[in-house]
């Protein structure tokens, strides 16, 4: 971690962004489902985070960069978040260097996703970030990932490998066909073959990556992974993130509280629906429709969806990442287009 003085020099910004309400399981449900409210929740969380914390994090402003284009037709995204990460690549990394290798990979991947979903063109700074990420790949095909004990994103190298694969594959203008990108994808394939996913969640990440990268997952394993995901759908229609992580032998809650395998949450529900749609499951599939209905019923007053942290009962920042996947799932099932059309009437 950089000293706070260096962080302030790196990306100074006024601390005037409105603060989101505390993330709590006790926050009341919204009286009416609204994708515009979800967009505002993503915006508020991301802009306030980067203005007060001066950094990028997987669960909040990186998630915004990845997901916000999905509801751009409902509500235009703020420029501040994309500008923050462009400045990270062009200024902070040049002056101070990245905080971690993982920061480079996540920035490159989410910028690539954002490019694909907006202009369809590979921005020069995205290319610069991707090129830098590829140079950090280790001989075994993985990256030196953050291992903070904060699943699902910051606990193991496996997540980093699949996330990097997505960034390389989804980058516009044929980036994945460059010599360096092909060599990197070959390394990722070797790593994933030698290192089985530690949980169903990471099998789902590999499934998502396999939609865009050949030879990551065989067809029969993709089918089994989808079957296993749908088998965990709860009676209410949603999924629980703790159930997706169940079987991860190394993971234990830091607060020693029991995991709740039967409480649906925004992250798991949005993630499973989105990955299933990426894998070709129809939006009309009854299981998908039950999940969408759960999301519509369980949005909170702030516009977000609550997800209990699988690590400890404190900030529950996974709710921000969950809100990102909820809007991606809803958009993948046509809800964003429908909302935009209604707004025009």
Secondary structure in CASP SS format (residue, H / E / C, confidence):
PFRMAT SS
TARGET T0000
AUTHOR 0000-0000-0000
METHOD secondary structure of the structure
MODEL  1
X C 1.00
X C 1.00
X C 1.00
X H 1.00
X H 1.00
X H 1.00
X H 1.00
X H 1.00
X H 1.00
X H 1.00
X C 1.00
X C 1.00
X C 1.00
X C 1.00
X C 1.00
X C 1.00
X C 1.00
X C 1.00
X C 1.00
X C 1.00
X C 1.00
X C 1.00
X C 1.00
X C 1.00
X C 1.00
X C 1.00
X C 1.00
X C 1.00
X E 1.00
X C 1.00
X C 1.00
X C 1.00
X C 1.00
X C 1.00
X H 1.00
X H 1.00
X H 1.00
X H 1.00
X H 1.00
X H 1.00
X H 1.00
X H 1.00
X H 1.00
X H 1.00
X H 1.00
X H 1.00
X H 1.00
X H 1.00
X H 1.00
X H 1.00
X H 1.00
X H 1.00
X H 1.00
X C 1.00
X C 1.00
X C 1.00
X C 1.00
X C 1.00
X C 1.00
X C 1.00
X H 1.00
X H 1.00
X H 1.00
X H 1.00
X H 1.00
X H 1.00
X H 1.00
X H 1.00
X H 1.00
X H 1.00
X H 1.00
X C 1.00
X C 1.00
X C 1.00
X C 1.00
X C 1.00
X C 1.00
X C 1.00
X H 1.00
X H 1.00
X H 1.00
X H 1.00
X H 1.00
X H 1.00
X H 1.00
X H 1.00
X H 1.00
X H 1.00
X H 1.00
X H 1.00
X H 1.00
X H 1.00
X H 1.00
X H 1.00
X H 1.00
X C 1.00
X C 1.00
X C 1.00
X C 1.00
X C 1.00
X H 1.00
X H 1.00
X H 1.00
X H 1.00
X H 1.00
X H 1.00
X H 1.00
X H 1.00
X H 1.00
X H 1.00
X H 1.00
X H 1.00
X H 1.00
X H 1.00
X H 1.00
X H 1.00
X H 1.00
X C 1.00
X C 1.00
X C 1.00
X C 1.00
X C 1.00
X C 1.00
X H 1.00
X H 1.00
X H 1.00
X H 1.00
X H 1.00
X H 1.00
X H 1.00
X H 1.00
X H 1.00
X H 1.00
X H 1.00
X H 1.00
X C 1.00
X C 1.00
X C 1.00
X C 1.00
X C 1.00
X C 1.00
X C 1.00
X C 1.00
X C 1.00
X C 1.00
X C 1.00
X C 1.00
X C 1.00
X C 1.00
X E 1.00
X C 1.00
X C 1.00
X C 1.00
X E 1.00
X C 1.00
X C 1.00
X H 1.00
X H 1.00
X H 1.00
X H 1.00
X H 1.00
X H 1.00
X H 1.00
X H 1.00
X H 1.00
X H 1.00
X H 1.00
X H 1.00
X H 1.00
X H 1.00
X C 1.00
X C 1.00
X C 1.00
X C 1.00
X H 1.00
X H 1.00
X H 1.00
X C 1.00
X H 1.00
X H 1.00
X H 1.00
X H 1.00
X H 1.00
X H 1.00
X H 1.00
X H 1.00
X H 1.00
X H 1.00
X H 1.00
X H 1.00
X H 1.00
X H 1.00
X H 1.00
X H 1.00
X C 1.00
X C 1.00
X C 1.00
X C 1.00
X C 1.00
X H 1.00
X H 1.00
X H 1.00
X H 1.00
X H 1.00
X H 1.00
X H 1.00
X H 1.00
X H 1.00
X H 1.00
X H 1.00
X H 1.00
X H 1.00
X C 1.00
X C 1.00
X C 1.00
X C 1.00
X C 1.00
X C 1.00
X H 1.00
X H 1.00
X H 1.00
X H 1.00
X H 1.00
X H 1.00
X H 1.00
X H 1.00
X H 1.00
X H 1.00
X H 1.00
X H 1.00
X H 1.00
X C 1.00
X C 1.00
X C 1.00
X C 1.00
X C 1.00
X C 1.00
X C 1.00
X E 1.00
X C 1.00
X H 1.00
X H 1.00
X H 1.00
X H 1.00
X H 1.00
X C 1.00
X C 1.00
X C 1.00
X C 1.00
X C 1.00
X C 1.00
X C 1.00
X C 1.00
X C 1.00
X C 1.00
X C 1.00
X C 1.00
X C 1.00
X C 1.00
X C 1.00
X C 1.00
X C 1.00
X C 1.00
X C 1.00
X E 1.00
X H 1.00
X H 1.00
X H 1.00
X H 1.00
X H 1.00
X H 1.00
X H 1.00
X H 1.00
X H 1.00
X H 1.00
X H 1.00
X H 1.00
X H 1.00
X C 1.00
X C 1.00
X C 1.00
X C 1.00
X C 1.00
X C 1.00
X C 1.00
X H 1.00
X H 1.00
X H 1.00
X H 1.00
X H 1.00
X H 1.00
X H 1.00
X H 1.00
X H 1.00
X H 1.00
X H 1.00
X H 1.00
X C 1.00
X C 1.00
X E 1.00
X C 1.00
X C 1.00
X C 1.00
X C 1.00
X C 1.00
X C 1.00
X C 1.00
X C 1.00
X C 1.00
X C 1.00
X C 1.00
X C 1.00
X C 1.00
X C 1.00
X C 1.00
X C 1.00
X C 1.00
X H 1.00
X H 1.00
X H 1.00
X H 1.00
X H 1.00
X H 1.00
X H 1.00
X H 1.00
X H 1.00
X H 1.00
X H 1.00
X H 1.00
X H 1.00
X H 1.00
X H 1.00
X C 1.00
X C 1.00
X H 1.00
X H 1.00
X H 1.00
X H 1.00
X H 1.00
X H 1.00
X H 1.00
X H 1.00
X H 1.00
X H 1.00
X C 1.00
END
